[in-house]
Amino acid sequence: MKSHPLIAVAAGLALTAAPSLRAQVFTQWDFNSPTGDATTTTGTLEPSVGSGSIALIGGVTSSFASGASNGGSTDPNTTDDSGLGVTTWAAQGNENKTRGVQFNVSTVGVQDITVSWDQRHSNSSSEYVVFQYSTDGTTFSDFVTFQGQTGDTWFNGRSADLSAIADVDDNPNFAFRIVQSFGADNLNYEASNQTAAYATTGTWRFDMVTVNATPVPEPEEYAAMAAGGLLAFAIWRRRQSR
């Protein structure tokens, strides 16, 4: 059956707008040294893609360490793969969800925000991880909790889909945190290794922290999509009346 010429026009209008609306990497941290130096104990806090900043919160300290150890992260750079290591955690039973890492990323011009990252837990680090987000850069809301029930292991592809939260779109003050949390009793931290004890010297390690987004459509893109939709509806109505 031959396609109706109007259908081809509608499809063309839709395809014209679609490419610029596909999700893409907006900001990403791989923590690797900008110039390869064959060591994973050096790196950078500057994004490898886009722009943004990192803040250590609650008194944690950081250093760079291998992103390829213990199975490794998803970083394709396996020869100079650095990860951001974090330690100096809260004492047992104190400061729930106050220590971790904060990432500040202006989302001006984009929408449909999702965040993903790879994270390694040491044996004595907190098993429970909470992802929080903020629309003003100051007040944070819990969004999703993860468990790392094995020590000295990478948990790759953790993600938080914020696309249903309109206030994080096109927002210069968007930020998110990844923080330690009490365990199931809501009173104490639990160690990632089930046979180990939680310790303030435990470590988390981060790699490939990525913010994906789609561009906010320009007015002409909205017009093209609307025209395509109206034309398709008109074709459908014409067929129904035959």
C-alpha positions as CSV (number, residue, x, y, z in Angstrom):
1,M,0.0,0.0,0.0
2,K,1.3,3.4,-0.9
3,S,1.7,5.9,1.9
4,H,-0.4,9.0,1.7
5,P,1.7,12.1,0.8
6,L,0.4,14.0,3.8
7,I,1.6,11.2,6.1
8,A,5.1,11.6,4.7
9,V,4.9,15.3,5.3
10,A,3.8,14.8,8.9
11,A,6.6,12.2,9.5
12,G,9.1,14.7,8.0
13,L,8.0,17.4,10.4
14,A,8.3,15.1,13.4
15,L,11.8,13.9,12.3
16,T,12.9,17.5,11.9
17,A,12.3,18.2,15.6
18,A,13.2,14.8,17.1
19,P,17.0,14.8,16.8
20,S,17.5,17.8,19.1
21,L,15.2,16.3,21.7
22,R,17.1,13.1,22.3
23,A,18.6,12.5,25.7
24,Q,22.3,13.2,25.7
25,V,25.1,13.5,28.2
26,F,24.8,17.0,29.6
27,T,27.5,16.9,32.3
28,Q,29.9,14.1,33.3
29,W,32.7,13.5,35.8
30,D,35.1,10.7,35.0
31,F,37.7,12.1,37.4
32,N,40.6,11.2,35.1
33,S,43.6,13.6,34.8
34,P,43.0,15.9,31.8
35,T,46.4,14.9,30.5
36,G,47.0,11.2,30.9
37,D,49.8,10.5,33.5
38,A,49.5,6.7,33.9
39,T,48.6,7.0,37.6
40,T,45.2,6.7,39.2
41,T,46.2,8.6,42.4
42,T,45.8,11.9,40.5
43,G,42.7,13.3,38.8
44,T,40.4,16.2,38.6
45,L,37.2,17.5,40.1
46,E,36.4,19.4,36.9
47,P,33.8,17.7,34.6
48,S,35.0,15.9,31.6
49,V,31.8,17.0,29.8
50,G,29.8,20.1,30.4
51,S,30.1,22.3,33.5
52,G,29.5,21.9,37.2
53,S,31.2,21.7,40.6
54,I,31.7,19.3,43.5
55,A,31.5,20.0,47.2
56,L,32.5,17.6,50.0
57,I,29.8,17.8,52.8
58,G,29.7,17.0,56.5
59,G,33.5,16.8,57.0
60,V,34.4,14.0,54.6
61,T,37.8,14.0,52.9
62,S,38.7,12.8,49.4
63,S,41.5,11.5,47.3
64,F,41.9,9.9,43.9
65,A,42.2,6.1,43.6
66,S,41.8,3.4,40.9
67,G,38.5,3.2,39.0
68,A,39.5,-0.1,37.6
69,S,40.1,-2.1,40.8
70,N,37.8,-4.8,42.1
71,G,36.1,-5.3,38.8
72,G,36.1,-1.6,37.9
73,S,33.7,1.1,36.9
74,T,32.2,1.6,33.4
75,D,34.9,4.1,32.5
76,P,36.2,3.1,29.0
77,N,39.7,4.5,29.9
78,T,41.2,1.5,31.7
79,T,44.8,2.7,31.6
80,D,44.4,6.0,33.4
81,D,41.1,5.4,35.2
82,S,40.8,7.5,38.3
83,G,37.9,7.5,40.8
84,L,37.0,9.9,43.5
85,G,37.5,8.2,46.9
86,V,35.7,9.6,50.0
87,T,36.2,8.8,53.7
88,T,36.1,10.3,57.2
89,W,32.5,9.3,57.8
90,A,30.2,10.1,60.8
91,A,30.6,8.2,64.0
92,Q,28.3,5.2,64.5
93,G,24.7,6.4,65.2
94,N,25.4,10.0,64.4
95,E,24.7,12.5,61.6
96,N,22.3,10.5,59.5
97,K,22.3,11.6,55.8
98,T,24.7,14.5,56.4
99,R,28.0,13.3,54.9
100,G,28.8,12.6,51.3
101,V,29.4,14.4,48.0
102,Q,27.3,17.2,46.4
103,F,27.2,17.9,42.7
104,N,26.0,21.3,41.4
105,V,24.8,21.4,37.8
106,S,22.9,24.2,36.2
107,T,20.2,22.7,34.0
108,V,19.4,25.9,32.2
109,G,18.2,25.0,28.7
110,V,17.6,21.3,29.4
111,Q,14.9,19.1,30.8
112,D,14.1,15.4,31.5
113,I,17.0,15.1,34.0
114,T,18.4,11.7,34.9
115,V,21.6,11.0,36.9
116,S,23.7,7.9,36.9
117,W,27.0,6.9,38.5
118,D,29.3,4.0,39.4
119,Q,30.1,3.5,43.1
120,R,32.5,1.2,45.0
121,H,31.9,0.3,48.6
122,S,34.8,-0.8,50.9
123,N,34.1,-3.5,53.5
124,S,33.5,-1.1,56.4
125,S,31.7,1.7,54.5
126,S,28.0,2.4,55.0
127,E,25.9,-0.1,53.2
128,Y,23.0,2.4,52.7
129,V,23.3,5.2,50.2
130,V,20.7,8.0,49.7
131,F,20.4,10.1,46.5
132,Q,19.0,13.6,47.3
133,Y,18.1,16.4,45.0
134,S,17.6,20.2,45.4
135,T,15.9,22.8,43.3
136,D,17.5,25.8,45.2
137,G,21.0,24.4,45.9
138,T,20.3,24.5,49.7
139,T,17.3,22.3,50.7
140,F,17.6,18.7,49.7
141,S,15.0,16.0,49.4
142,D,15.5,12.2,49.6
143,F,14.8,10.6,46.3
144,V,16.0,7.0,46.2
145,T,18.0,4.6,48.5
146,F,20.5,2.0,47.4
147,Q,22.2,-0.8,49.3
148,G,25.7,-2.0,48.8
149,Q,25.6,-5.4,50.4
150,T,29.1,-6.5,49.3
151,G,32.4,-4.9,50.2
152,D,35.3,-4.1,47.9
153,T,32.8,-4.1,45.0
154,W,31.7,-1.7,42.3
155,F,28.0,-1.1,41.9
156,N,27.8,0.3,38.4
157,G,24.9,2.1,36.8
158,R,23.1,3.4,39.8
159,S,20.6,5.9,38.6
160,A,17.9,8.4,39.6
161,D,15.3,9.5,37.1
162,L,14.1,13.0,37.9
163,S,12.3,13.6,34.6
164,A,8.9,13.7,36.3
165,I,10.0,16.6,38.6
166,A,9.5,19.7,36.5
167,D,11.2,22.0,39.0
168,V,14.7,20.5,38.3
169,D,14.3,21.4,34.6
170,D,15.8,24.6,33.2
171,N,17.1,25.4,36.7
172,P,20.3,27.3,37.5
173,N,20.3,26.0,41.1
174,F,19.9,22.3,40.6
175,A,22.1,20.1,42.7
176,F,22.2,16.5,44.0
177,R,23.9,14.7,46.8
178,I,25.0,11.1,47.5
179,V,25.1,10.6,51.2
180,Q,25.5,7.8,53.8
181,S,22.4,6.7,55.7
182,F,21.5,4.6,58.7
183,G,20.5,1.0,58.1
184,A,17.2,-0.7,58.5
185,D,16.9,0.1,62.2
186,N,17.2,3.8,61.4
187,L,19.6,4.2,64.3
188,N,22.9,2.9,63.2
189,Y,25.1,2.5,60.1
190,E,25.5,-1.0,58.7
191,A,28.8,-2.1,57.0
192,S,28.7,-3.1,53.3
193,N,30.5,-6.4,54.2
194,Q,27.9,-8.2,56.3
195,T,30.6,-9.8,58.4
196,A,32.5,-6.5,59.0
197,A,32.0,-3.6,61.4
198,Y,31.1,-0.1,60.2
199,A,34.1,2.3,60.5
200,T,34.5,6.0,59.9
201,T,37.6,5.0,57.9
202,G,35.6,3.1,55.3
203,T,35.6,4.4,51.8
204,W,33.2,5.0,48.9
205,R,34.6,5.6,45.4
206,F,32.8,7.3,42.6
207,D,33.2,7.2,38.8
208,M,31.3,8.2,35.7
209,V,28.9,10.6,37.5
210,T,26.6,11.6,34.6
211,V,23.7,14.0,34.1
212,N,21.6,13.2,31.0
213,A,19.0,15.6,29.7
214,T,17.2,16.7,26.6
215,P,17.2,20.3,25.3
216,V,14.2,22.5,26.1
217,P,12.6,22.9,22.6
218,E,12.9,26.2,20.9
219,P,9.6,27.9,19.8
220,E,10.1,26.8,16.2
221,E,10.5,23.2,17.3
222,Y,7.3,23.3,19.3
223,A,5.6,24.7,16.2
224,A,7.0,21.9,14.0
225,M,5.9,19.2,16.4
226,A,2.4,20.8,16.8
227,A,2.1,21.1,13.0
228,G,3.1,17.5,12.6
229,G,0.6,16.4,15.2
230,L,-2.3,18.4,13.7
231,L,-1.6,17.1,10.3
232,A,-1.5,13.5,11.5
233,F,-4.8,14.1,13.3
234,A,-6.4,15.6,10.1
235,I,-5.3,12.5,8.1
236,W,-6.8,10.2,10.8
237,R,-10.1,12.1,10.7
238,R,-10.3,12.0,6.9
239,R,-9.8,8.2,6.9
240,Q,-12.5,7.8,9.6
241,S,-15.0,9.7,7.5
242,R,-14.6,7.5,4.5
